[in-house]
Amino acid sequence: QVWLVESGGGSVQSGGSLRLSCAASVDTYSSYCLGWFRQAPGKEREGVAAIYTGRGSTYYADSVKGRFTISQDNAKNTLYLQMNSLKPEDTALYYCAADVRVEPATGGYCLNPDIGYNSWGQGTQVTVSS
């Protein structure tokens, strides 16, 4: 069983920053994809940022490009999401995900929450006020 635990959420004003962390119980490189997702009330879960481990490439939702950065610390088995210039529309419950066992057709699919992530964190709330 793979355990993922998110932390770092909180409440900030528009324009502020937060750094989310996701601690994994296993080597994150065993997964084809590593990702951050979010879900706001009344909306579908969407991909925010992801890493395709096969090439080490990163992918971002258009809405967060230039503001968010996904990264990982191999030694600590930890995934991060640095969020800058936060906007009220970024308010959501954020989840990290891993354990994709089938290679995606293209790295961009790592941003799709339905491609086969088998492990999900419990979520951490991010609230951005105007």
N, C-alpha and C positions, 0 to 999 in steps of 0.2 A: 504494500500500500504506500502511495506517495502522498506526503503531507506538504501542503503549501500554506504559509501563514503570512498574510499581509499586515503591514503597519505603516504609520506615517500620515494617515488621513487627518482631517481636521477642518476647521473653519477659517477662511481667510477673506480679505477684501479683494475686489477686482484689481488685477494687476500684480497680485502677490504670487508667492511660490510655495510649492510643497514638494517633498521628495518621498515617494512611496517605496517601500521595500517588500520583498517577497522571499522568505526563507524556505528553501526546499530541503526535504529529507534525503534526497538522492542527487546524484550528479545531473545537473541540468542539461548537459550535453548529450544525454541519452535520448533526448526528445528532438524531433525534427524541427519543432517550433516552440517558441517561448513567447507568451503574449500578455498584454494588459488589455482588459475589456472594461466597459462600464455600462451601467444601466440606470436610467433616470425613470422616475415614476411615469407610467403610461407609455413608455417607449421600449423598443426592442433592445436587447443587448447588442452592443456594437464594439468592433475592434478599435482600439485606440493606437496601440503600437505593438510591433512584434519583431522577433528575430528569427530568421531562417538559419538554423545552425549549420546547415550544409555548406553555406558560403559566408556565414557571419554577416549577412546583409540585414538591413533593418527596413521596416515599412511602417508608415504612419497614415492615419486617417487624414484626409485633406483639412479637416477642421482644426487639427492640432499641429500640423507641419510648421516648423520654425519655432514652436513654443515648447514642445515636449521632446524628451530624449530618453530612449530606452537603452539600458546597459546591464551588464552582469559582472559579478565578481566570482570568478571560477573557484578560487580558494575557499570562499565562504558559501558557495552554492546559493547565491542570492541574486535576485533579479531586481532592478531598480527602474523607477520611472520618475525622472526629474520633470516637474511641471512648472513652467514659468509663464508670466503674463496671463494668469488665470482669468477666465471670464465667467459670469454667472451661468452661462450655458454649459460649463464644464461640471456643474453640480451633478453628482451621481454617486452610486455605489461602485467602487472600482474593484475589479477582481484580477488576480494573476492566474495564469493557466499554463500547464505543461503536459508532458507525457503524450505527445503526438507520435504514434507508432507507425504510421504509414506516410511515406514521403509524399508531399504535395506535388502537384503538377508544376507549380511555380511557387516561388517564395512568397508571393503576394497573398496566397491563400492562407498563410499563417495568421492573417488579420481577420479571417472569417471564424467566428466562434463555433460554427457547425462542422468544421473539417475533421474533428476527431480529437479534441482535447479531452484526455481522460482524467486529469486532475485539476481541481479548481480550489482556490483559496476561499475563505469565508467572506471576504469582502471588507473593504474599509471605506468609510464615508468621506466624501470630499464635498464641502459646501463653500460656494463662492458668493459673497454678497456684493451688491453694487454700491 
